[in-house]
Amino acid sequence: MTSKIEITFPVPVEIPKGWNSRMLELIKEVCDLYKEKNPNRTMWVFGYGDKPTYSQADAAFLGIDTPASAPDTGDPEFDNNIFMIEVAERELKL
């Protein structure tokens, strides 16, 4: 079972036009397969784009990790060198 997909290129590369849309469609397929196998649950893509780096305060509030070098407070900064997709999952209320 997989919980994360991570790709790191050894050098900066150009992403072909339309690649982001194709990648989102593939992830949506994974979500649909999960829903088929878990009829009382749902899963969906809820965010995608440049990867945010959060402050220590925001990371603590969100319950996520952030680098020790992140500032104590402040708005998120976005790394336009990293395309990320976030997926959410929850139980269906019947």
N, C-alpha and C positions, 0 to 999 in steps of 0.2 A: 504494500500500500504506500502511496506517495502523499506527502503533506506539503511539499514545496518543490518548485522547479526553479533552478537558478542557472543562468548562463553567463559566463564571463569570457569575453574575447581577449586574447593576449595583446591586441592593439585596437585602437579605435577603428570601427568599420562603418560603412554606409548601409543603412537599412533600406531595402527596396520599398518603393512607393506601394502602399496598401498592405504592407506587412503587419502593421499594428492591428488592422481590422481582421486579417486572417488569423492572427494569434488569438484575438478575442473570441472569434468564432470557435476555435478549437477548445478554448477554456469553457465556453458555453456548452459545448458537447459533453465535456467532463461533468459539468453541473447537471445537465439533463440525465446522464447515465446514473449519477448519484441519486437523483430524485426517483428514477424508475426503480432502483434497488431499495430505496428507503421511502415508501409511500407516505409516511407520517412526518417527513422532513422536507425542507426545501433548501436549495443552494443557488446562489446567483452571483454574477460579477457586480460588485458595488462601487468599484473605483479603479481607475487606471490613468496612467500618465507619468509625468516625471516623478521620480522617487523623492518623497519629503524626508528631511532630517529635522527631528523635533528637539526642542529644548528639554533640559532635564525635568522641568516642572510638567510640561505637556506629556512627556513620556511616562512619568509617574502616574499622571491622571488617566492616561490611556491604557496603562498596564503593558507597555511595550519597552523593548530595549533601545537605548540610544548610545552612541559612543561617549566615552568619558570626556572627550574634548568638546562635546556639545555645550552651548551656553546654558546658564541656569534658567533663564527665562527668555521670552521673545517669540516672534512669529516663526513658523516653519520656513526652512529654506528648501528649495527644490533643485535636485541634481538632474539637469537635462541630458546627462550622459547615461542615465539609467531609466529604462521603461519598465514600469511595474504594473501588475494587475493584482487587485485585492478581491477576494471572494468571501462572501458571508454565508452562514448556514444557521438554520434554526428549526425548531419543531413547528409543525403546522397546528394551528388551533382548529380542531374539528367540532 
